[in-house]
Amino acid sequence: MASSSLFRPFRPRSRIATLACALSLLVAPALGSAQDFPSRPITLTMPYAPGGPGDAITRVFATSLQKHLGAQVVVDNPAGASGTIGTAKVARARPDGYTLLMIHVSHATNGAMFKSLPYSPVEDFEPVARGTSGPMVIVTRQGFPATTLPEFIQHLRANADKISLAHAGVGSASHLCALMMMSALKVKLNEVPYKGTAPALADLMGGQVDVLCDQTSGTVPQVRTGRIRAVAAAGKNRLPQLPDVPAVAEAGVEGLEINISFGLYAPKGTPKPVIDRLVEGMQKSVTDTDTRARLDAMGVAAVPVDQATPEALRAHLKREIDTLVPLLVRAGVQPN
């Protein structure tokens, strides 16, 4: 399923909007340059509620970008509708580099979650840079009968109808990982959807549910404190933050690889000198010792500097669209 055909129907662009976009491109050179950008505060939009893992990661980068760009960076959280409200706000913003978007996998999958989007994830944004990257982690409650990865796989296959699998809601990163895990292991577990990661993780720590596959920012700190157990990293390689936890590939499991990456986007038409300046700020951020230490404490890895580029983020978004949207379609997820 090609990305262009996927998103074109969701983006009814009026003649006025088209004219406005064309005009913005004509005046783009006057909007900013590498010499005078930034000259005022930047708004970094995280389209989810404060306090979640995405918000925490965004605030780390806001602090780092403020340091390396030399201008105040303010985090804005216009949450709602699976991130589409805040994302649409950035898509409509003036393309001058002062309103930016930090978002993860939902930028790729919301096209399959909604019958109509007020923006195109591909056409209405300029990719700036990836910021973080890493596989998700499969974790269990304390006391779960299987402790090693082979035992876990065997136990799931033998007791699928008795095992509860939590996730943060349809279309969430943890739901995508849950779908991948059940497909790869050829099992059907009892899904328990929550309204967000926090309540799902709380019930896992409380022993009310058995299994969760989620982002490292939420799971790794709880594994380190012993409140839950890590079974495997959902990918080909082990996590640097949990070096003793195997990757699913070590057990010969194929088709279970999901990499969550937070990336920075600007509105379409943002001048290239401004994009270049933002790329420079992101590349300094991902190599900044303090930034990397703050991310590591959350169980998150900054990308290598050669991945903090527009080209790398554009390619990552395409991979997510091509891989994860069909996963939702096969699972029978109906757009709202």
N, C-alpha and C positions, 0 to 999 in steps of 0.2 A: 504494500500500500504506500504510494508515494506521498511525500509530505505536501506537495503542491495541491494534489487532488483532495487530500484530507481536509485542509483548512480553507480552501477557497469558498465552499458553500457556507461557511460560518461567518463570512465577512462581507455583508452587504454594504458596499461603499457608495455613498451618494455622490452626485456630481459636485456638490459643494465641498464635501470632504476631499474628493480627488483634487479639486482646484486648490484647496487649502494646502494639501500636501505638496503640490507642484510649486506653489508660492513659497512654502517653507524652504524648498530646495534652492529656489532662486536667491532667497535672502540669507541662506545659510552662512556664506562667508562673513556676513556682518554680525552674526550671532556670537561669534567667539573665535579665539585663536589660541595657539599654544602659548603665545606671549602673555595674554591677559587672563587666561583661564587657569584657575578659578579666581574670581574677584569678589565673590560673595558666597554665603552659605549654600551648601549642596544638600538636597533632600534625598536620602537613601530610603526607598520604599520597600518595606517587607510586608507583603500582603496577607499576613497572618497575625494573630493576636500576640501581644507582648507575653513573654515568659516561656514560649515554646522553644524547641531546639533551633528552628530557623531564625527566630528573633535573636537568640543568643549569638549565633554565628554572625548575623548581620551587624550586631553591635561591636563585635570584635573588629570586623572590617571597617566599620565607620570610624572607630578610634584610629586604626592604622592609616586609612586614607586621609583622615584629617592631619595626621602627622606628616605624611609624605606629599600631600598636595598643598599644604599650607593654608587651608581654608576650613571653616567649621563644617562638619558633616552631621546632619540631624536625621535620626531614624524616624520614619513615619509608618504607622501600622493601620492602614485602612483595610481592616479584615472583613471577610465575608465571602460567601459563594465560592468556596474552595480556592480562594486567592484571586478570583476574576475581577472583583471590585477594585482592588488596589492595582492590579495589572492594567486594567482598562484606564485607570487614572494616569498611569505613566504613558500609555500609548497616546493619550490625548494631550500630553504635556508639550510645552514648547521645546523643540529639539535643540537645546543649547547646552546640554551637559549638566544642568542644575537640578534635574529631576531624573533619578535613576531607579532601577529595579533590581533587587536581589531575590532570586527565586531558584527553586530546585525542580524536581521531576514533574511537578504539577504543570509547569509551563508546556510540557510535551503532551500530557495526557488530558488536559482540560478540554481539548477539542473533541475527545470521545465521551466526555462526561456531560457535555451540554449540547443541546440541539443547535444553539446559536450562540456565538461569542461576539462581544462588541469590539473585537480586535482579532488580528491574526498573529499568533505567536511567531510565525516565520517572517511575515511581510511588514509588520508594524514596529519592529525593533532592530536596533543595531547591536549585535553581540559585542561585548567588550572583553571579558575574560572569565575563565573559570577561576574559582577561589578555593574550593575544597573538593576532595574526591575520596571515595572509599566504599568498599562493599558493606552491605548491611550485616547484622549479626543475628543469628538464631539463638534465642535464649529460652530457658525454661524456669519454672518456679523451683525454689529449693525443695528437695524431697521428690522430684520427678524421678521415676524408676530408672531411666537410662541416663548414664553420665558420659559415656564416650560417643563419638559420632557413629560408629557402626551399631552400637546398642540403640542409639536414638532412631536410626533408620529402621532397624528391625522392629523396635517397639511400636513405631508409628504404623508400620504395615500390618502388624498383628493386632493392633488395638485402635484402629482409626475411628471407629464409631464411639469410642469412649473418651477421645482426646479433644480438648477445647483449644482452638487456635484464635487468639485475640488479634485484632488489628484496629487501626485508628479511623476506620470508615472507608466506604467504597471509594476507590480511586486514590487513596493515600499511598504513600511509599510502603508502609507496612502491609497494606492490602495487596499491592503488586507483588511484594516478596512472598506473601502467603500463597497467592495464586501460582507463582513460579515454583514454590516448594512442593505444593500438592501435585502439580503437573510433572515435575522432575522425579518425584518419588512414587508417582502413580497411586496416590492415596486421596481420600476425601475426608477431611477432618471437619469437626463441628466449628464453623466460623462464629466468632463472637465479635460483632462490630461495636466500636465505641465512637464517641464524638471527640476524637483527638487522641494523641499519643499518651498524654499524662494519665487519664483514667485507665487506659489499657495497661500501662506499666504499673500503676498502683495496684490493680487487681492481680497482676502477675506476682508482684512482690508479696501481696497478701495471700497468695495461694488459691485465689478464686478461679483462675484460668491456668492452663498448662504451658502453652507455648506462645511465643511472640517472635516475629522477625522484624527488626526495626533499625533505625539509624544509630550509628555509633554514639552520637551526641547524647542520646537518652540512655542507651544500654550500657556502654562501657563504664561510666562512673558507678553504676549500680552493681556491675560485675566485680569491679575492683573492691567494693565494700562488702561483697559477699551476700548481697540481698537477693541476687538471682544468679543463675549459672549460664555461662556461655557454652554452646554446643559446637558452633561452627561459624566461620565467616562465609557469607553467601557470595563466593567468587572463586577465582583461581588461586589467590594468594592469601597468606595469613595477614592479619592486621598487625602493624608495628606496635599498636597499643595493647594487643593481647597476643603476644608471640607464642604462647603455649596452646592457643586455641587453633585447631586445624581448619583449613579451608575445605569446603564441600568437595572440591575437585580431588582432594587427597583420597576420598572414599570412592572415586570413580563416578561421582554424580555429575551428569551433564544437564545443561539447560537451566541451571540455577546460578545465575550471575547477574546481580543488579548493583550498579554503581551509582551512588547518590552524590551529585555534584551541585553545589551552589554556585551560580554564575551571575555576573553583573551585566545588565542590559541598559541601553539608552534608547530613547524614542527614535524612530526612523527619521533620517535626515539630519541627525546630529553631525556637525562638521568633522571631517577626518582629523584635523589638528586637535580638536577637543577629545575625540576618541583616543588618539595617540597619547594624549596627556593622561587620560584615565587608565589606559593600559600600563603606562609607566608607573602610575600609583599602585595599581594592583600587583604588578611584578615586584615592586619594592615591598609590598605588604606580604606576599607569600614567601619572601625570603627574609623577612624581619624576624629576628630572634624572639622578641617579646610576643609578636603575633602568633608565631608557631607554637610557643609555649602555652599561650592561652587556649589555642585550639586543641593542643594535645591534652590539656587538662580536661577538656570536654570529650575526649575520645575521637577527635576529628583531625584529619591530616590535610595540610595545605597542599595544593598541587605543585609539581615541579614548575620552575619558572617558565619553561618552554610550553606549558599547558595554559598559562595565564595570557592567552591571546584570543582575538576575535575568531580566528580560524579554528582553534581548538574548541571553543564554546559552540560555534556553529555546527561543527562536525558531531559534537556530543549530543546536541539537541536533535539532530537528524537521526542518530542512532537510537535515541530514546523513542522518538516518534515511530520509527520503523519496527522497533522491538516491542514496546509496551502497549501501544494502541491496539495492535492485533491481539495481544494477551487479554485485554479487557473485552474485546469483541467476542473472542472465543469463550470467555467466562459468562457471556450473556448479559453484561452490564448495559443497561438501557440509559441513553442520554436523558437528562432532565430538560 
